[in-house]
């Protein structure tokens, strides 16, 4: 699965029950793949190319390392500690990582 396929498959993979009461927006800056905005609002998860609106959390990573995290070849915490993954507000991402398939 490519990084783009991962992001655009999220609305179908995440149960709307888990989205109730959640209001957040993530910007994913993926070097080599592009930028993506993931918004959760009113029980709906939407994904768009580009950076839209003001993010609650900004995630920066290379396409190669993102693919390694998605395939479980790279542990997200190891990526953070080695500087391969930069997160502006780690607590925000950690709160939703499992729901999004990133943990």
Chimera marker file (.cmm) of the C-alpha trace (Angstrom):
<marker_set name="trace">
<marker id="1" x="0.000" y="0.000" z="0.000" r="1" g="1" b="0" radius="0.5"/>
<marker id="2" x="1.388" y="3.398" z="-0.931" r="1" g="1" b="0" radius="0.5"/>
<marker id="3" x="1.292" y="6.334" z="1.443" r="1" g="1" b="0" radius="0.5"/>
<marker id="4" x="-1.418" y="8.001" z="-0.649" r="1" g="1" b="0" radius="0.5"/>
<marker id="5" x="-3.509" y="4.798" z="-0.678" r="1" g="1" b="0" radius="0.5"/>
<marker id="6" x="-3.146" y="4.558" z="3.095" r="1" g="1" b="0" radius="0.5"/>
<marker id="7" x="-4.460" y="8.063" z="3.694" r="1" g="1" b="0" radius="0.5"/>
<marker id="8" x="-7.341" y="7.829" z="1.248" r="1" g="1" b="0" radius="0.5"/>
<marker id="9" x="-8.421" y="4.429" z="2.614" r="1" g="1" b="0" radius="0.5"/>
<marker id="10" x="-8.780" y="5.770" z="6.165" r="1" g="1" b="0" radius="0.5"/>
<marker id="11" x="-12.381" y="7.058" z="5.829" r="1" g="1" b="0" radius="0.5"/>
<marker id="12" x="-13.517" y="3.530" z="4.898" r="1" g="1" b="0" radius="0.5"/>
<marker id="13" x="-11.361" y="1.764" z="7.507" r="1" g="1" b="0" radius="0.5"/>
<marker id="14" x="-12.082" y="3.815" z="10.629" r="1" g="1" b="0" radius="0.5"/>
<marker id="15" x="-15.400" y="3.117" z="12.329" r="1" g="1" b="0" radius="0.5"/>
<marker id="16" x="-17.626" y="6.172" z="12.661" r="1" g="1" b="0" radius="0.5"/>
<marker id="17" x="-18.329" y="5.089" z="16.259" r="1" g="1" b="0" radius="0.5"/>
<marker id="18" x="-14.700" y="5.892" z="17.118" r="1" g="1" b="0" radius="0.5"/>
<marker id="19" x="-15.012" y="9.344" z="15.570" r="1" g="1" b="0" radius="0.5"/>
<marker id="20" x="-17.925" y="10.599" z="17.670" r="1" g="1" b="0" radius="0.5"/>
<marker id="21" x="-16.971" y="13.627" z="19.743" r="1" g="1" b="0" radius="0.5"/>
<marker id="22" x="-13.550" y="13.953" z="18.097" r="1" g="1" b="0" radius="0.5"/>
<marker id="23" x="-12.475" y="17.282" z="16.628" r="1" g="1" b="0" radius="0.5"/>
<marker id="24" x="-8.923" y="17.401" z="15.265" r="1" g="1" b="0" radius="0.5"/>
<marker id="25" x="-6.916" y="18.107" z="12.144" r="1" g="1" b="0" radius="0.5"/>
<marker id="26" x="-3.525" y="16.670" z="11.199" r="1" g="1" b="0" radius="0.5"/>
<marker id="27" x="-1.130" y="17.861" z="8.536" r="1" g="1" b="0" radius="0.5"/>
<marker id="28" x="1.129" y="15.128" z="7.207" r="1" g="1" b="0" radius="0.5"/>
<marker id="29" x="4.140" y="16.455" z="5.317" r="1" g="1" b="0" radius="0.5"/>
<marker id="30" x="5.525" y="13.415" z="3.516" r="1" g="1" b="0" radius="0.5"/>
<marker id="31" x="8.774" y="14.151" z="1.676" r="1" g="1" b="0" radius="0.5"/>
<marker id="32" x="8.614" y="12.383" z="-1.675" r="1" g="1" b="0" radius="0.5"/>
<marker id="33" x="4.858" y="11.760" z="-1.553" r="1" g="1" b="0" radius="0.5"/>
<marker id="34" x="3.195" y="15.093" z="-0.877" r="1" g="1" b="0" radius="0.5"/>
<marker id="35" x="1.156" y="16.725" z="1.842" r="1" g="1" b="0" radius="0.5"/>
<marker id="36" x="-2.112" y="15.469" z="3.280" r="1" g="1" b="0" radius="0.5"/>
<marker id="37" x="-4.712" y="16.918" z="5.623" r="1" g="1" b="0" radius="0.5"/>
<marker id="38" x="-6.648" y="14.515" z="7.807" r="1" g="1" b="0" radius="0.5"/>
<marker id="39" x="-9.675" y="16.069" z="9.485" r="1" g="1" b="0" radius="0.5"/>
<marker id="40" x="-11.982" y="14.469" z="12.032" r="1" g="1" b="0" radius="0.5"/>
<marker id="41" x="-15.138" y="16.439" z="12.756" r="1" g="1" b="0" radius="0.5"/>
<marker id="42" x="-18.800" y="15.659" z="13.504" r="1" g="1" b="0" radius="0.5"/>
<marker id="43" x="-18.193" y="11.892" z="13.405" r="1" g="1" b="0" radius="0.5"/>
<marker id="44" x="-16.565" y="12.042" z="9.978" r="1" g="1" b="0" radius="0.5"/>
<marker id="45" x="-12.980" y="11.505" z="8.870" r="1" g="1" b="0" radius="0.5"/>
<marker id="46" x="-11.915" y="13.220" z="5.653" r="1" g="1" b="0" radius="0.5"/>
<marker id="47" x="-8.608" y="13.272" z="3.797" r="1" g="1" b="0" radius="0.5"/>
<marker id="48" x="-7.418" y="15.845" z="1.284" r="1" g="1" b="0" radius="0.5"/>
<marker id="49" x="-4.221" y="16.419" z="-0.616" r="1" g="1" b="0" radius="0.5"/>
<marker id="50" x="-2.401" y="19.545" z="0.441" r="1" g="1" b="0" radius="0.5"/>
<marker id="51" x="-2.393" y="21.368" z="3.762" r="1" g="1" b="0" radius="0.5"/>
<marker id="52" x="-5.809" y="22.804" z="4.534" r="1" g="1" b="0" radius="0.5"/>
<marker id="53" x="-6.840" y="24.794" z="7.592" r="1" g="1" b="0" radius="0.5"/>
<marker id="54" x="-4.985" y="25.062" z="10.866" r="1" g="1" b="0" radius="0.5"/>
<marker id="55" x="-3.581" y="21.772" z="12.141" r="1" g="1" b="0" radius="0.5"/>
<marker id="56" x="-3.781" y="20.517" z="15.715" r="1" g="1" b="0" radius="0.5"/>
<marker id="57" x="-0.658" y="18.471" z="14.940" r="1" g="1" b="0" radius="0.5"/>
<marker id="58" x="1.921" y="18.464" z="12.128" r="1" g="1" b="0" radius="0.5"/>
<marker id="59" x="3.703" y="15.224" z="11.230" r="1" g="1" b="0" radius="0.5"/>
<marker id="60" x="6.861" y="15.282" z="9.077" r="1" g="1" b="0" radius="0.5"/>
<marker id="61" x="8.433" y="12.134" z="7.657" r="1" g="1" b="0" radius="0.5"/>
<marker id="62" x="9.903" y="10.801" z="4.417" r="1" g="1" b="0" radius="0.5"/>
<marker id="63" x="7.832" y="8.589" z="2.145" r="1" g="1" b="0" radius="0.5"/>
<marker id="64" x="10.312" y="5.739" z="2.662" r="1" g="1" b="0" radius="0.5"/>
<marker id="65" x="10.063" y="5.883" z="6.447" r="1" g="1" b="0" radius="0.5"/>
<marker id="66" x="6.276" y="6.252" z="6.369" r="1" g="1" b="0" radius="0.5"/>
<marker id="67" x="6.049" y="3.114" z="4.240" r="1" g="1" b="0" radius="0.5"/>
<marker id="68" x="8.307" y="1.311" z="6.734" r="1" g="1" b="0" radius="0.5"/>
<marker id="69" x="6.025" y="2.335" z="9.614" r="1" g="1" b="0" radius="0.5"/>
<marker id="70" x="2.950" y="1.161" z="7.691" r="1" g="1" b="0" radius="0.5"/>
<marker id="71" x="4.583" y="-2.210" z="6.940" r="1" g="1" b="0" radius="0.5"/>
<marker id="72" x="5.747" y="-2.537" z="10.577" r="1" g="1" b="0" radius="0.5"/>
<marker id="73" x="9.435" y="-2.493" z="9.530" r="1" g="1" b="0" radius="0.5"/>
<marker id="74" x="10.008" y="0.686" z="11.561" r="1" g="1" b="0" radius="0.5"/>
<marker id="75" x="8.677" y="1.314" z="15.034" r="1" g="1" b="0" radius="0.5"/>
<marker id="76" x="7.117" y="4.799" z="15.264" r="1" g="1" b="0" radius="0.5"/>
<marker id="77" x="8.813" y="5.522" z="18.608" r="1" g="1" b="0" radius="0.5"/>
<marker id="78" x="12.196" y="4.536" z="17.194" r="1" g="1" b="0" radius="0.5"/>
<marker id="79" x="11.516" y="6.834" z="14.243" r="1" g="1" b="0" radius="0.5"/>
<marker id="80" x="10.812" y="9.718" z="16.645" r="1" g="1" b="0" radius="0.5"/>
<marker id="81" x="13.932" y="9.077" z="18.727" r="1" g="1" b="0" radius="0.5"/>
<marker id="82" x="16.154" y="8.847" z="15.638" r="1" g="1" b="0" radius="0.5"/>
<marker id="83" x="14.710" y="12.007" z="14.074" r="1" g="1" b="0" radius="0.5"/>
<marker id="84" x="13.074" y="10.189" z="11.158" r="1" g="1" b="0" radius="0.5"/>
<marker id="85" x="9.613" y="11.216" z="12.366" r="1" g="1" b="0" radius="0.5"/>
<marker id="86" x="8.877" y="14.703" z="13.671" r="1" g="1" b="0" radius="0.5"/>
<marker id="87" x="5.609" y="15.460" z="15.452" r="1" g="1" b="0" radius="0.5"/>
<marker id="88" x="4.649" y="18.970" z="16.538" r="1" g="1" b="0" radius="0.5"/>
<marker id="89" x="2.277" y="17.748" z="19.266" r="1" g="1" b="0" radius="0.5"/>
<marker id="90" x="3.027" y="14.098" z="20.137" r="1" g="1" b="0" radius="0.5"/>
<marker id="91" x="0.158" y="13.796" z="22.629" r="1" g="1" b="0" radius="0.5"/>
<marker id="92" x="-2.361" y="14.595" z="19.868" r="1" g="1" b="0" radius="0.5"/>
<marker id="93" x="-1.002" y="11.944" z="17.522" r="1" g="1" b="0" radius="0.5"/>
<marker id="94" x="-0.649" y="9.322" z="20.266" r="1" g="1" b="0" radius="0.5"/>
<marker id="95" x="-4.308" y="9.827" z="21.215" r="1" g="1" b="0" radius="0.5"/>
<marker id="96" x="-5.454" y="8.766" z="17.720" r="1" g="1" b="0" radius="0.5"/>
<marker id="97" x="-2.561" y="6.607" z="16.438" r="1" g="1" b="0" radius="0.5"/>
<marker id="98" x="-4.209" y="3.227" z="17.098" r="1" g="1" b="0" radius="0.5"/>
<marker id="99" x="-7.515" y="4.322" z="15.575" r="1" g="1" b="0" radius="0.5"/>
<marker id="100" x="-5.680" y="5.461" z="12.422" r="1" g="1" b="0" radius="0.5"/>
<marker id="101" x="-3.566" y="2.315" z="12.136" r="1" g="1" b="0" radius="0.5"/>
<marker id="102" x="-0.308" y="4.043" z="12.995" r="1" g="1" b="0" radius="0.5"/>
<marker id="103" x="0.462" y="2.197" z="16.211" r="1" g="1" b="0" radius="0.5"/>
<link id1="1" id2="2" r="1" g="1" b="0" radius="0.2"/>
<link id1="2" id2="3" r="1" g="1" b="0" radius="0.2"/>
<link id1="3" id2="4" r="1" g="1" b="0" radius="0.2"/>
<link id1="4" id2="5" r="1" g="1" b="0" radius="0.2"/>
<link id1="5" id2="6" r="1" g="1" b="0" radius="0.2"/>
<link id1="6" id2="7" r="1" g="1" b="0" radius="0.2"/>
<link id1="7" id2="8" r="1" g="1" b="0" radius="0.2"/>
<link id1="8" id2="9" r="1" g="1" b="0" radius="0.2"/>
<link id1="9" id2="10" r="1" g="1" b="0" radius="0.2"/>
<link id1="10" id2="11" r="1" g="1" b="0" radius="0.2"/>
<link id1="11" id2="12" r="1" g="1" b="0" radius="0.2"/>
<link id1="12" id2="13" r="1" g="1" b="0" radius="0.2"/>
<link id1="13" id2="14" r="1" g="1" b="0" radius="0.2"/>
<link id1="14" id2="15" r="1" g="1" b="0" radius="0.2"/>
<link id1="15" id2="16" r="1" g="1" b="0" radius="0.2"/>
<link id1="16" id2="17" r="1" g="1" b="0" radius="0.2"/>
<link id1="17" id2="18" r="1" g="1" b="0" radius="0.2"/>
<link id1="18" id2="19" r="1" g="1" b="0" radius="0.2"/>
<link id1="19" id2="20" r="1" g="1" b="0" radius="0.2"/>
<link id1="20" id2="21" r="1" g="1" b="0" radius="0.2"/>
<link id1="21" id2="22" r="1" g="1" b="0" radius="0.2"/>
<link id1="22" id2="23" r="1" g="1" b="0" radius="0.2"/>
<link id1="23" id2="24" r="1" g="1" b="0" radius="0.2"/>
<link id1="24" id2="25" r="1" g="1" b="0" radius="0.2"/>
<link id1="25" id2="26" r="1" g="1" b="0" radius="0.2"/>
<link id1="26" id2="27" r="1" g="1" b="0" radius="0.2"/>
<link id1="27" id2="28" r="1" g="1" b="0" radius="0.2"/>
<link id1="28" id2="29" r="1" g="1" b="0" radius="0.2"/>
<link id1="29" id2="30" r="1" g="1" b="0" radius="0.2"/>
<link id1="30" id2="31" r="1" g="1" b="0" radius="0.2"/>
<link id1="31" id2="32" r="1" g="1" b="0" radius="0.2"/>
<link id1="32" id2="33" r="1" g="1" b="0" radius="0.2"/>
<link id1="33" id2="34" r="1" g="1" b="0" radius="0.2"/>
<link id1="34" id2="35" r="1" g="1" b="0" radius="0.2"/>
<link id1="35" id2="36" r="1" g="1" b="0" radius="0.2"/>
<link id1="36" id2="37" r="1" g="1" b="0" radius="0.2"/>
<link id1="37" id2="38" r="1" g="1" b="0" radius="0.2"/>
<link id1="38" id2="39" r="1" g="1" b="0" radius="0.2"/>
<link id1="39" id2="40" r="1" g="1" b="0" radius="0.2"/>
<link id1="40" id2="41" r="1" g="1" b="0" radius="0.2"/>
<link id1="41" id2="42" r="1" g="1" b="0" radius="0.2"/>
<link id1="42" id2="43" r="1" g="1" b="0" radius="0.2"/>
<link id1="43" id2="44" r="1" g="1" b="0" radius="0.2"/>
<link id1="44" id2="45" r="1" g="1" b="0" radius="0.2"/>
<link id1="45" id2="46" r="1" g="1" b="0" radius="0.2"/>
<link id1="46" id2="47" r="1" g="1" b="0" radius="0.2"/>
<link id1="47" id2="48" r="1" g="1" b="0" radius="0.2"/>
<link id1="48" id2="49" r="1" g="1" b="0" radius="0.2"/>
<link id1="49" id2="50" r="1" g="1" b="0" radius="0.2"/>
<link id1="50" id2="51" r="1" g="1" b="0" radius="0.2"/>
<link id1="51" id2="52" r="1" g="1" b="0" radius="0.2"/>
<link id1="52" id2="53" r="1" g="1" b="0" radius="0.2"/>
<link id1="53" id2="54" r="1" g="1" b="0" radius="0.2"/>
<link id1="54" id2="55" r="1" g="1" b="0" radius="0.2"/>
<link id1="55" id2="56" r="1" g="1" b="0" radius="0.2"/>
<link id1="56" id2="57" r="1" g="1" b="0" radius="0.2"/>
<link id1="57" id2="58" r="1" g="1" b="0" radius="0.2"/>
<link id1="58" id2="59" r="1" g="1" b="0" radius="0.2"/>
<link id1="59" id2="60" r="1" g="1" b="0" radius="0.2"/>
<link id1="60" id2="61" r="1" g="1" b="0" radius="0.2"/>
<link id1="61" id2="62" r="1" g="1" b="0" radius="0.2"/>
<link id1="62" id2="63" r="1" g="1" b="0" radius="0.2"/>
<link id1="63" id2="64" r="1" g="1" b="0" radius="0.2"/>
<link id1="64" id2="65" r="1" g="1" b="0" radius="0.2"/>
<link id1="65" id2="66" r="1" g="1" b="0" radius="0.2"/>
<link id1="66" id2="67" r="1" g="1" b="0" radius="0.2"/>
<link id1="67" id2="68" r="1" g="1" b="0" radius="0.2"/>
<link id1="68" id2="69" r="1" g="1" b="0" radius="0.2"/>
<link id1="69" id2="70" r="1" g="1" b="0" radius="0.2"/>
<link id1="70" id2="71" r="1" g="1" b="0" radius="0.2"/>
<link id1="71" id2="72" r="1" g="1" b="0" radius="0.2"/>
<link id1="72" id2="73" r="1" g="1" b="0" radius="0.2"/>
<link id1="73" id2="74" r="1" g="1" b="0" radius="0.2"/>
<link id1="74" id2="75" r="1" g="1" b="0" radius="0.2"/>
<link id1="75" id2="76" r="1" g="1" b="0" radius="0.2"/>
<link id1="76" id2="77" r="1" g="1" b="0" radius="0.2"/>
<link id1="77" id2="78" r="1" g="1" b="0" radius="0.2"/>
<link id1="78" id2="79" r="1" g="1" b="0" radius="0.2"/>
<link id1="79" id2="80" r="1" g="1" b="0" radius="0.2"/>
<link id1="80" id2="81" r="1" g="1" b="0" radius="0.2"/>
<link id1="81" id2="82" r="1" g="1" b="0" radius="0.2"/>
<link id1="82" id2="83" r="1" g="1" b="0" radius="0.2"/>
<link id1="83" id2="84" r="1" g="1" b="0" radius="0.2"/>
<link id1="84" id2="85" r="1" g="1" b="0" radius="0.2"/>
<link id1="85" id2="86" r="1" g="1" b="0" radius="0.2"/>
<link id1="86" id2="87" r="1" g="1" b="0" radius="0.2"/>
<link id1="87" id2="88" r="1" g="1" b="0" radius="0.2"/>
<link id1="88" id2="89" r="1" g="1" b="0" radius="0.2"/>
<link id1="89" id2="90" r="1" g="1" b="0" radius="0.2"/>
<link id1="90" id2="91" r="1" g="1" b="0" radius="0.2"/>
<link id1="91" id2="92" r="1" g="1" b="0" radius="0.2"/>
<link id1="92" id2="93" r="1" g="1" b="0" radius="0.2"/>
<link id1="93" id2="94" r="1" g="1" b="0" radius="0.2"/>
<link id1="94" id2="95" r="1" g="1" b="0" radius="0.2"/>
<link id1="95" id2="96" r="1" g="1" b="0" radius="0.2"/>
<link id1="96" id2="97" r="1" g="1" b="0" radius="0.2"/>
<link id1="97" id2="98" r="1" g="1" b="0" radius="0.2"/>
<link id1="98" id2="99" r="1" g="1" b="0" radius="0.2"/>
<link id1="99" id2="100" r="1" g="1" b="0" radius="0.2"/>
<link id1="100" id2="101" r="1" g="1" b="0" radius="0.2"/>
<link id1="101" id2="102" r="1" g="1" b="0" radius="0.2"/>
<link id1="102" id2="103" r="1" g="1" b="0" radius="0.2"/>
</marker_set>
